[in-house]
Amino acid sequence: MLLKRICWVFAFVAAASLQLQAAPTLEEGKNLFIANCASCHNKNMKDDMTGPALSGVEDRWSAYPRKDLYNWIRGSQALIAAGHPRAVELWNKWKPSPMNNFPGLTDDQIESIILYINSPPVVPPPPPGGETIGAEKSSGNMWLFVGLALLLGFLAFAMMRIIDNLANISRVQAGETPVKKTWAQIAGSKGFIAFMVFAVTLIFGYKTVDNATLMGRTQGYEPDQPINFSHKIHAGVNKIDCQYCHDSARRSKHSLIPGANTCMNCHSAVKKGTISGTSEITKIYASIGFDPIANKYIPDYENWSEKQIEDLYKKWIGQEYVSANSLTSLDDNGRSEVQSQWDGVVKALKNDSNGRIQGPIEWVRIHNLPDHAYFNHSQHVAVGQVACQKCHGPVEEMDVVYQYSTLGMGFCINCHRETEVKFKENGYYQQYERYHKELKDGTREKVTVEDIGGLECQKCHY
C-alpha cells in the first residue's frame, strides 16, 4: 500500500512538472532562431543561405514521426549515420557542410522555433510623427509621376491646339486660308518638344533629389552581423547602460562601435552565453587573442598561425561540450558541434579585407547619415540629455538592432519643434538669461530646441 502511494506521488509530481514546462511561444522561437539558426538559415525563410530555406520544414518531415525532426535538430550526423531517408537526402544535397547540433534544445523549444518559422516576418512600425520611407512610398511616387507626365502631355497638346486656333483666327481676319494641323504635326512642333523636355527634366530632377535625400537611410534595415549579439539580453535583461559600451556617444560626435576590449570587461568571466553557449563568445576570444582555458591573453597572438588558433579554440569548445553533456570524451555529435562552431568563427572573423582571424570584428553599419548633414551625439546625449531610444527606438527589446527612425530631415525638425530643452541644473544653457527669467516669472512654460535656434539651416548644414 505504501509503495502504491509513493508511485502515485511520483506520477503526480511528473504530471505537474510537465504542466509547468513553458508552452511554445513565438517570442521564444524568435530568440532561439536568432541565437542558434540565423547564422546559417535565411531570416526570410524563403531563400537558401549556408543552409536550406526553412519555410515548409514541417511538410517535408511530415512522412516521419515528429521525434525524427527533433533528433535531426539535436544531432543530424547521428541520424544520417543511422540511415534515416530524409536525413540522408539532406546530407547528399548539402554536404560536406554538416548542420550544427543543438542537443540542449527541448521539444518545446524546437516547437517554438517552428512556430516562428511558420509566422510571417513582422515589419517594424514607423515611429509616431515620422515620414514613411520604403517600397510603398516609391510605388506611390511612381504612379504620381506617371499621372503627372500624362497630365502635362495633355496640357501641352491642348496649348498647341489653342495656339493653332488663335493663329487660324488671325489668318481668317487677314483673308488667308486657315491651316489645320494633325496631332502628329503638333507633337513634332518645336514648341511641344521644348515643353516636354522641360517637363521630363523637371520630373527627373525632382526624382534625383528625392532619391539623394534617402541615401544611406533605410527605415527597418536589419543586417546580419558577424556575431549574434543580442541587445535584448545585454541592455534589456542585464540592464547594461547604452553608454557603457558606446562610451563615445557622450563625449564625441560619433557613437563608435565598442572594441572587443570592452566586451572582455565582462566576458573574461562570463564565458558562455545564456542561449548560444560558446558559439558566439568564442568569436570574441579568437578576434582579440584570449585563452579561455588558461584565462589570460595570448602573448604574440598576432603571429599565431591559423592552425594554432584552431587547435586552441576547438579544444575549448570541446571541453565545454563534454562538460555540458556530462560526457567523459567527445562523441560523434560533439566532434560535429566543435567543427561547426569553429566554421562559424572563421566565417565571422576571416574575410577578404584582412584574410585572417586575428583583428577587429567587422560589424555591419546600420545608421548612416549623408555627409551634408551634421549630427553630434555628445550635443544630444550629454548636453540635451536625449535618451538613446528617442532616435534608435526600444533597443533594449531588440535581439537584432534595426533602423527604427527615418532619420530624415522631417524627423529631426519635428523633434526640435516638440522637444523641451532641459534647462534645470544644466550649465550649458546658463547663457540664455532671458529664457531663465521668463520661466522663473511664469511668462513662459517651456523652451524648445526651436526657440534656441534648432531650426536654423546652418546648425545642421554648415
Protein Blocks (a to p, Z undefined) as FASTA:
>chain_A
ZZmmmmmmmmmmmmmmmmmpccddfklmmmmmmmmmmmmmcfklmaccfbccfehklmmm
mmpcfklmmmmmmommlmmmnopaklmmmmmmmmcbdcdddfkbcfklmmmmmmmmmpcc
ddddddehiacedjklmmmmmmmmmmmmmmmmmmmmmmmmmmmmmmmmmmmmnopacddd
dfklmmmpmklmmmmmmmmmmmmmmmmmmmmmmgopaghiacddfbdcdfklmmmmnopa
fklmmmmlmmcfbdcdddfklmmmmmmmmmcdfklommmmmmmmmmnopafklopacehk
lmpcfklmmmmmmmmmmmmmmmmnopabdcfklmmmmmmmmmmmmmmmmcfknopabdcd
ddddfbdcdfklccdfklmmmmnopafklmnopmklpfbacdfbloiaklmmmmmmmmcc
dfbhpaklmmmmmlmmmmmnopafbdcfklnopagfklmmZZ
